């Protein structure tokens, strides 16, 4: 077993104490010299053993402490494909749920941003008179978002139903922050009300 530095120091202290005790004992010089020589030999032997143990049990310290664990990084790339799911809705059945009176009442929530009367001006949102059947983004003096301006479709019953469900999800990038109408009956009622506010209302599906 490798002597530790603490044990070595303890041994030297013990040897020194023994040397002091021997000096207090009356002996002839020859005996005393032998004892001193023996003490020095033991001290040198202990020191020598300590040095030899240091060499024998020397462990080279790593430059950086700890263990370096190499992990092979693997990039798992899932092919994300935008899949459009076109949900076919029986718009005729949806429209049967609504009624004009309810639509007029619900539209009051929209009146702060949209006018519905003939000749009405644009507000925060575009005027909605004649909106059913109109091209999306079709009001000339209103600045639409790019999403609406480039949509290129008409406001059919189906399009209005989808848009009013949740505008921000139906057309990404629209400026309209309205949360939408979750109930089919409410959407159908509003669409019927919009359809009647027109120079030529469309036939219901």
Backbone as CSV, one residue per row, in Angstrom:
resi,resn,N_x,N_y,N_z,CA_x,CA_y,CA_z,C_x,C_y,C_z
1,UNK,0.857,-1.196,0.000,0.000,0.000,0.000,0.882,1.232,0.000
2,UNK,0.486,2.239,-0.748,1.280,3.447,-0.882,1.162,4.287,0.375
3,UNK,2.316,4.642,1.045,2.250,5.500,2.230,1.756,6.876,1.829
4,UNK,0.867,7.407,2.608,0.359,8.737,2.316,1.270,9.782,2.925
5,UNK,1.127,11.015,2.459,1.934,12.116,2.998,1.672,12.310,4.478
6,UNK,0.450,12.087,4.913,0.105,12.249,6.329,0.827,11.220,7.179
7,UNK,0.860,9.968,6.687,1.572,8.917,7.429,3.062,9.206,7.496
8,UNK,3.615,9.727,6.402,5.041,10.043,6.363,5.384,11.135,7.365
9,UNK,4.545,12.162,7.411,4.777,13.246,8.368,4.671,12.746,9.795
10,UNK,3.683,11.853,10.018,3.497,11.293,11.362,4.716,10.488,11.783
11,UNK,5.286,9.737,10.849,6.461,8.914,11.152,7.649,9.789,11.514
12,UNK,7.825,10.871,10.765,8.957,11.768,11.049,8.800,12.413,12.413
13,UNK,7.526,12.793,12.749,7.288,13.390,14.078,7.604,12.401,15.180
14,UNK,7.185,11.144,14.977,7.461,10.111,15.990,8.967,9.876,16.152
15,UNK,9.656,9.877,15.023,11.118,9.688,15.075,11.784,10.840,15.830
16,UNK,11.286,12.060,15.555,11.864,13.220,16.231,11.621,13.142,17.728
17,UNK,10.409,12.730,18.128,10.110,12.607,19.560,10.972,11.538,20.209
18,UNK,11.205,10.446,19.469,12.059,9.378,19.986,13.485,9.880,20.172
19,UNK,13.927,10.699,19.224,15.287,11.258,19.294,15.426,12.147,20.517
20,UNK,14.375,12.921,20.804,14.429,13.804,21.980,14.485,12.990,23.248
21,UNK,13.727,11.921,23.329,13.727,11.068,24.512,15.087,10.405,24.707
22,UNK,15.682,10.003,23.579,16.995,9.339,23.681,18.036,10.303,24.215
23,UNK,17.941,11.553,23.813,18.910,12.551,24.297,18.830,12.727,25.807
24,UNK,17.640,12.431,26.360,17.486,12.563,27.817,18.049,11.358,28.574
25,UNK,18.341,10.289,27.829,18.893,9.088,28.470,20.427,9.162,28.424
26,UNK,21.056,8.847,29.527,22.522,8.862,29.609,23.097,7.592,28.998
27,UNK,23.749,7.733,27.882,24.371,6.608,27.197,25.755,7.036,26.765
28,UNK,26.600,6.028,26.476,27.909,6.380,25.929,27.729,6.810,24.488
29,UNK,28.686,7.495,23.973,28.590,8.100,22.651,28.426,7.060,21.555
30,UNK,29.013,5.890,21.712,28.938,4.869,20.679,27.496,4.364,20.524
31,UNK,26.859,4.043,21.656,25.481,3.564,21.616,24.545,4.643,21.063
32,UNK,24.803,5.868,21.486,23.970,6.968,21.043,24.074,7.186,19.538
33,UNK,25.292,7.071,19.023,25.497,7.240,17.580,24.776,6.147,16.778
34,UNK,24.787,4.953,17.294,24.110,3.856,16.605,22.593,4.106,16.543
35,UNK,22.078,4.593,17.645,20.632,4.856,17.677,20.278,5.978,16.713
36,UNK,21.086,7.034,16.723,20.826,8.165,15.817,20.915,7.714,14.364
37,UNK,21.928,6.873,14.079,22.097,6.374,12.715,20.902,5.529,12.305
38,UNK,20.396,4.726,13.240,19.229,3.898,12.942,18.005,4.767,12.661
39,UNK,17.877,5.827,13.469,16.737,6.734,13.266,16.810,7.390,11.890
40,UNK,17.992,7.853,11.524,18.168,8.493,10.225,17.905,7.510,9.090
41,UNK,18.322,6.277,9.263,18.092,5.265,8.234,16.598,5.015,8.045
42,UNK,15.877,4.936,9.177,14.429,4.736,9.090,13.769,5.910,8.380
43,UNK,14.198,7.134,8.720,13.629,8.330,8.098,13.896,8.339,6.601
44,UNK,15.144,8.045,6.244,15.491,8.009,4.823,14.721,6.909,4.093
45,UNK,14.547,5.765,4.783,13.828,4.658,4.181,12.368,5.030,3.912
46,UNK,11.749,5.696,4.877,10.362,6.115,4.713,10.223,7.136,3.582
47,UNK,11.175,8.072,3.545,11.135,9.075,2.472,11.320,8.414,1.113
48,UNK,12.283,7.462,1.070,12.543,6.755,-0.178,11.342,5.947,-0.643
49,UNK,10.691,5.264,0.317,9.492,4.486,-0.033,8.385,5.390,-0.563
50,UNK,8.279,6.584,0.021,7.266,7.524,-0.443,7.510,7.950,-1.878
51,UNK,8.787,8.212,-2.204,9.122,8.621,-3.581,8.880,7.497,-4.580
52,UNK,9.294,6.277,-4.159,9.093,5.123,-5.041,7.605,4.877,-5.282
53,UNK,6.804,5.030,-4.213,5.361,4.829,-4.349,4.748,5.866,-5.278
54,UNK,5.286,7.105,-5.194,4.770,8.151,-6.086,4.978,7.784,-7.542
55,UNK,6.143,7.199,-7.847,6.448,6.820,-9.220,5.618,5.618,-9.638
56,UNK,5.517,4.637,-8.719,4.824,3.389,-9.050,3.326,3.595,-9.222
57,UNK,2.767,4.449,-8.384,1.315,4.623,-8.409,0.891,5.938,-9.060
58,UNK,1.786,6.535,-9.803,1.472,7.820,-10.430,0.415,7.638,-11.529
59,UNK,-0.612,8.457,-11.458,-1.671,8.440,-12.461,-1.655,9.773,-13.172
60,UNK,-1.518,9.733,-14.460,-1.475,10.957,-15.249,-2.859,11.586,-15.278
61,UNK,-2.898,12.841,-14.835,-4.174,13.546,-14.808,-4.559,13.991,-16.214
62,UNK,-5.794,13.860,-16.548,-6.227,14.328,-17.877,-6.192,15.850,-17.955
63,UNK,-5.994,16.359,-19.152,-5.957,17.802,-19.331,-7.288,18.436,-18.946
64,UNK,-8.337,17.782,-19.299,-9.667,18.266,-18.932,-10.312,17.259,-17.994
65,UNK,-10.655,17.673,-16.771,-11.251,16.742,-15.825,-12.599,16.222,-16.303
66,UNK,-12.908,15.019,-15.842,-14.177,14.423,-16.234,-14.013,13.544,-17.457
67,UNK,-15.099,13.028,-17.930,-15.111,12.127,-19.072,-15.783,12.810,-20.255
68,UNK,-15.218,12.647,-21.379,-15.798,13.202,-22.601,-16.595,12.103,-23.278
69,UNK,-17.861,12.310,-23.345,-18.736,11.325,-23.960,-19.106,11.816,-25.345
70,UNK,-18.728,11.056,-26.307,-19.020,11.428,-27.683,-20.335,10.773,-28.108
71,UNK,-21.246,11.603,-28.465,-22.544,11.106,-28.888,-22.732,11.459,-30.352
72,UNK,-23.037,10.484,-31.106,-23.262,10.723,-32.524,-24.608,11.393,-32.699
73,UNK,-24.554,12.609,-33.196,-25.794,13.352,-33.373,-26.494,12.895,-34.632
74,UNK,-27.723,12.560,-34.444,-28.524,12.097,-35.570,-29.672,13.062,-35.763
75,UNK,-29.813,13.571,-36.926,-30.900,14.474,-37.245,-32.042,13.668,-37.845
76,UNK,-33.095,13.632,-37.091,-34.260,12.916,-37.581,-35.172,13.944,-38.229
77,UNK,-35.151,13.945,-39.490,-35.929,14.948,-40.213,-37.204,14.316,-40.720
78,UNK,-38.274,14.758,-40.137,-39.569,14.262,-40.603,-40.046,15.127,-41.740
79,UNK,-40.474,14.519,-42.784,-40.930,15.289,-43.944,-42.292,15.862,-43.628
80,UNK,-42.280,17.157,-43.372,-43.540,17.818,-43.053,-44.200,18.282,-44.331
81,UNK,-45.257,17.668,-44.629,-45.987,18.009,-45.842,-47.291,18.682,-45.448
82,UNK,-47.477,19.837,-46.027,-48.721,20.562,-45.763,-49.843,19.905,-46.555
83,UNK,-50.703,19.241,-45.832,-51.805,18.526,-46.485,-53.081,19.303,-46.297
84,UNK,-53.659,19.708,-47.371,-54.910,20.428,-47.302,-56.064,19.434,-47.238
85,UNK,-56.822,19.556,-46.184,-57.986,18.691,-46.033,-59.220,19.525,-46.355
86,UNK,-59.790,19.240,-47.447,-60.975,19.967,-47.875,-62.197,19.251,-47.318
87,UNK,-62.800,19.889,-46.348,-63.970,19.281,-45.719,-65.218,19.649,-46.514
88,UNK,-65.874,18.666,-47.009,-67.081,18.911,-47.782,-68.249,19.127,-46.823
89,UNK,-68.833,20.289,-46.948,-69.941,20.648,-46.071,-71.217,20.746,-46.900
90,UNK,-72.271,20.233,-46.350,-73.580,20.356,-46.993,-74.077,21.763,-46.687
91,UNK,-73.699,22.713,-47.547,-74.007,24.111,-47.279,-75.505,24.372,-47.275
92,UNK,-76.249,23.599,-48.046,-77.708,23.761,-48.066,-78.293,23.441,-46.695
93,UNK,-77.793,22.358,-46.087,-78.275,21.969,-44.761,-77.885,23.007,-43.714
94,UNK,-76.672,23.572,-43.877,-76.214,24.599,-42.938,-77.095,25.838,-43.042
95,UNK,-77.363,26.275,-44.264,-78.132,27.501,-44.466,-79.559,27.371,-43.951
96,UNK,-80.104,26.171,-43.952,-81.464,25.959,-43.429,-81.550,26.259,-41.932
97,UNK,-80.402,26.212,-41.247,-80.401,26.430,-39.797,-80.580,27.899,-39.430
98,UNK,-80.208,28.798,-40.330,-80.197,30.224,-40.002,-81.488,30.938,-40.321
99,UNK,-81.613,32.135,-39.754,-82.760,32.986,-40.071,-82.303,34.444,-40.085
100,UNK,-82.996,35.241,-40.869,-82.615,36.626,-41.116,-82.584,37.455,-39.827
101,UNK,-83.594,37.291,-38.970,-83.699,38.097,-37.752,-82.507,37.861,-36.821
102,UNK,-82.138,36.588,-36.673,-80.973,36.277,-35.828,-79.699,36.855,-36.434
103,UNK,-79.610,36.779,-37.768,-78.438,37.317,-38.445,-78.288,38.806,-38.229
104,UNK,-79.409,39.546,-38.275,-79.385,40.994,-38.046,-78.904,41.311,-36.623
105,UNK,-79.365,40.509,-35.679,-78.978,40.702,-34.276,-77.492,40.398,-34.071
106,UNK,-77.021,39.295,-34.647,-75.612,38.902,-34.489,-74.678,39.895,-35.180
107,UNK,-75.159,40.461,-36.307,-74.303,41.376,-37.069,-73.981,42.654,-36.297
108,UNK,-74.751,42.963,-35.283,-74.468,44.165,-34.490,-73.056,44.114,-33.892
109,UNK,-72.555,42.896,-33.681,-71.178,42.748,-33.195,-70.179,43.185,-34.270
110,UNK,-70.582,43.048,-35.525,-69.692,43.359,-36.649,-69.785,44.823,-37.084
111,UNK,-70.871,45.506,-36.640,-71.156,46.859,-37.134,-70.090,47.869,-36.735
112,UNK,-69.319,47.580,-35.706,-68.262,48.516,-35.297,-67.159,48.594,-36.343
113,UNK,-66.990,47.525,-37.124,-65.902,47.479,-38.118,-66.406,47.495,-39.556
114,UNK,-67.665,47.140,-39.760,-68.202,47.034,-41.127,-69.547,47.746,-41.247
115,UNK,-69.714,48.485,-42.328,-71.045,49.029,-42.651,-71.759,48.016,-43.536
116,UNK,-73.079,47.998,-43.451,-73.862,47.031,-44.228,-74.879,47.723,-45.129
117,UNK,-75.073,49.012,-44.928,-76.075,49.751,-45.705,-75.558,50.085,-47.106
118,UNK,-76.483,50.249,-48.042,-76.107,50.623,-49.404,-75.446,52.007,-49.387
119,UNK,-74.301,52.101,-50.017,-73.551,53.350,-50.030,-72.740,53.561,-48.770
120,UNK,-72.728,52.558,-47.884,-71.968,52.680,-46.641,-70.464,52.741,-46.897
121,UNK,-69.777,53.468,-46.023,-68.338,53.658,-46.183,-67.549,52.533,-45.518
122,UNK,-66.326,52.420,-45.956,-65.417,51.479,-45.293,-65.094,51.989,-43.892
123,UNK,-64.971,51.089,-42.975,-64.551,51.437,-41.617,-63.188,50.761,-41.388
124,UNK,-63.040,50.138,-40.257,-61.822,49.346,-40.039,-61.764,48.224,-41.063
125,UNK,-62.920,47.657,-41.353,-63.052,46.653,-42.398,-63.816,47.227,-43.578
126,UNK,-63.835,46.518,-44.696,-64.527,47.022,-45.896,-66.048,46.993,-45.739
127,UNK,-66.716,47.820,-46.512,-68.177,47.811,-46.526,-68.670,46.464,-47.050
128,UNK,-69.760,45.961,-46.478,-70.225,44.604,-46.795,-71.533,44.568,-47.585
129,UNK,-72.005,45.695,-48.022,-73.187,45.671,-48.884,-72.799,45.021,-50.215
130,UNK,-73.608,44.126,-50.692,-73.333,43.362,-51.929,-72.146,42.391,-51.784
131,UNK,-71.832,41.982,-50.559,-70.641,41.145,-50.380,-70.844,39.727,-50.925
132,UNK,-72.046,39.168,-50.805,-72.269,37.794,-51.271,-72.166,37.754,-52.796
133,UNK,-71.254,36.956,-53.295,-71.015,36.852,-54.732,-69.920,37.791,-55.227
134,UNK,-69.437,38.675,-54.350,-68.389,39.610,-54.742,-67.024,38.936,-54.690
135,UNK,-66.107,39.430,-55.516,-64.744,38.897,-55.484,-64.098,39.223,-54.144
136,UNK,-63.411,38.272,-53.559,-62.708,38.496,-52.287,-61.658,39.583,-52.518
137,UNK,-61.679,40.591,-51.669,-60.758,41.714,-51.851,-61.191,42.638,-52.969
138,UNK,-62.505,42.698,-53.237,-63.005,43.405,-54.409,-63.397,44.855,-54.205
139,UNK,-63.307,45.396,-53.006,-63.630,46.808,-52.791,-62.409,47.639,-53.178
140,UNK,-62.570,48.471,-54.182,-61.418,49.171,-54.773,-60.736,50.158,-53.828
141,UNK,-61.515,50.846,-53.011,-60.917,51.890,-52.159,-60.594,51.396,-50.756
142,UNK,-60.430,50.115,-50.608,-60.041,49.561,-49.305,-58.720,48.808,-49.443
143,UNK,-57.831,48.999,-48.472,-56.525,48.344,-48.515,-56.603,47.006,-47.773
144,UNK,-56.669,45.947,-48.550,-56.759,44.599,-47.981,-55.372,44.066,-47.603
145,UNK,-55.385,43.029,-46.778,-54.151,42.290,-46.521,-53.788,41.531,-47.793
146,UNK,-52.540,41.153,-47.918,-52.087,40.410,-49.101,-52.844,39.098,-49.251
147,UNK,-53.181,38.486,-48.111,-53.888,37.201,-48.144,-55.241,37.336,-48.839
148,UNK,-55.966,38.389,-48.517,-57.279,38.586,-49.128,-57.169,39.142,-50.544
149,UNK,-56.235,40.058,-50.744,-56.104,40.691,-52.060,-55.716,39.692,-53.138
150,UNK,-54.968,38.660,-52.756,-54.486,37.691,-53.747,-55.277,36.379,-53.749
151,UNK,-56.380,36.319,-53.002,-57.108,35.059,-52.859,-57.758,34.628,-54.179
152,UNK,-58.353,35.560,-54.896,-58.856,35.279,-56.233,-60.136,34.489,-56.332
153,UNK,-60.878,34.369,-55.227,-62.157,33.653,-55.276,-63.296,34.607,-54.973
154,UNK,-64.505,34.086,-54.990,-65.678,34.898,-54.677,-66.219,34.523,-53.303
155,UNK,-66.939,35.468,-52.725,-67.582,35.205,-51.447,-68.877,34.422,-51.676
156,UNK,-68.703,33.143,-51.894,-69.859,32.254,-52.022,-70.372,31.909,-50.627
157,UNK,-71.487,31.201,-50.558,-72.007,30.762,-49.262,-70.975,29.868,-48.548
158,UNK,-70.334,29.006,-49.338,-69.335,28.098,-48.748,-68.133,28.868,-48.213
159,UNK,-67.651,29.838,-49.002,-66.481,30.621,-48.581,-66.795,31.447,-47.331
160,UNK,-67.965,32.076,-47.315,-68.340,32.871,-46.150,-68.491,31.997,-44.907
161,UNK,-69.058,30.820,-45.086,-69.213,29.901,-43.955,-67.854,29.499,-43.391
162,UNK,-66.912,29.177,-44.269,-65.572,28.799,-43.811,-64.852,29.960,-43.165
163,UNK,-64.926,31.143,-43.764,-64.219,32.318,-43.251,-64.764,32.758,-41.905
164,UNK,-66.088,32.750,-41.763,-66.701,33.204,-40.512,-66.490,32.224,-39.360
165,UNK,-66.118,30.991,-39.674,-65.836,30.022,-38.602,-64.653,30.503,-37.767
166,UNK,-63.566,30.873,-38.428,-62.404,31.477,-37.767,-61.542,32.106,-38.852
167,UNK,-61.676,33.409,-39.078,-60.977,34.076,-40.189,-59.474,33.844,-40.226
168,UNK,-58.810,33.942,-39.079,-57.340,33.831,-39.060,-56.853,32.449,-39.459
169,UNK,-57.673,31.424,-39.237,-57.285,30.070,-39.626,-57.663,29.773,-41.068
170,UNK,-58.776,30.337,-41.508,-59.254,30.054,-42.864,-58.372,30.706,-43.919
171,UNK,-57.977,31.954,-43.638,-57.081,32.666,-44.561,-55.906,33.226,-43.756
172,UNK,-54.798,32.509,-43.778,-53.613,32.928,-43.040,-53.127,34.287,-43.548
173,UNK,-52.903,35.201,-42.617,-52.395,36.508,-43.004,-53.455,37.590,-43.077
174,UNK,-54.721,37.209,-42.857,-55.762,38.226,-42.880,-55.620,39.165,-41.690
175,UNK,-55.998,40.422,-41.881,-55.919,41.413,-40.809,-57.111,41.316,-39.867
176,UNK,-58.118,40.565,-40.265,-59.324,40.452,-39.441,-59.026,39.589,-38.215
177,UNK,-59.147,40.197,-37.040,-58.792,39.505,-35.797,-60.003,38.904,-35.082
178,UNK,-61.151,38.930,-35.735,-62.371,38.406,-35.124,-62.228,36.909,-34.852
179,UNK,-62.671,36.476,-33.680,-62.494,35.075,-33.270,-63.312,34.111,-34.110
180,UNK,-64.431,34.574,-34.628,-65.258,33.711,-35.466,-66.543,33.268,-34.783
181,UNK,-67.408,32.641,-35.559,-68.682,32.118,-35.059,-68.618,30.596,-35.057
182,UNK,-68.666,29.997,-33.902,-68.510,28.547,-33.790,-69.771,27.788,-34.213
183,UNK,-70.942,28.377,-33.971,-72.195,27.664,-34.249,-72.599,27.833,-35.711
184,UNK,-72.945,26.726,-36.328,-73.391,26.759,-37.728,-74.624,27.635,-37.889
185,UNK,-75.537,27.573,-36.931,-76.770,28.358,-37.008,-76.453,29.849,-37.052
186,UNK,-75.484,30.287,-36.230,-75.106,31.704,-36.203,-74.483,32.132,-37.524
187,UNK,-73.616,31.289,-38.065,-72.986,31.628,-39.341,-74.033,31.702,-40.459
188,UNK,-74.920,30.741,-40.480,-75.963,30.718,-41.511,-76.863,31.951,-41.402
189,UNK,-77.151,32.364,-40.179,-78.011,33.534,-39.978,-77.335,34.807,-40.480
190,UNK,-76.054,34.960,-40.171,-75.317,36.142,-40.619,-75.217,36.166,-42.144
191,UNK,-74.948,35.012,-42.749,-74.819,34.940,-44.211,-76.159,35.297,-44.880
192,UNK,-77.257,34.834,-44.289,-78.579,35.191,-44.835,-78.815,36.697,-44.741
193,UNK,-78.390,37.272,-43.636,-78.547,38.714,-43.452,-77.687,39.475,-44.457
194,UNK,-76.449,39.031,-44.652,-75.567,39.672,-45.637,-76.147,39.539,-47.043
195,UNK,-76.704,38.391,-47.340,-77.235,38.130,-48.672,-78.419,39.052,-48.997
196,UNK,-79.221,39.337,-47.989,-80.395,40.204,-48.211,-79.986,41.671,-48.376
197,UNK,-78.811,42.039,-47.830,-78.332,43.409,-47.993,-77.524,43.493,-49.287
198,UNK,-78.261,43.446,-50.374,-77.645,43.404,-51.697,-78.626,43.916,-52.740
199,UNK,-78.126,44.416,-53.844,-78.985,44.844,-54.949,-79.658,43.633,-55.591
200,UNK,-78.957,42.502,-55.567,-79.525,41.284,-56.160,-79.140,40.079,-55.312
201,UNK,-79.906,39.804,-54.251,-79.610,38.648,-53.377,-79.512,37.352,-54.173
202,UNK,-78.598,36.487,-53.754,-78.392,35.211,-54.425,-79.410,34.188,-53.956
203,UNK,-79.714,33.236,-54.820,-80.587,32.144,-54.420,-79.869,31.284,-53.397
204,UNK,-80.597,30.917,-52.358,-79.981,30.065,-51.342,-79.763,28.662,-51.898
205,UNK,-78.706,28.019,-51.473,-78.436,26.653,-51.962,-79.467,25.666,-51.441
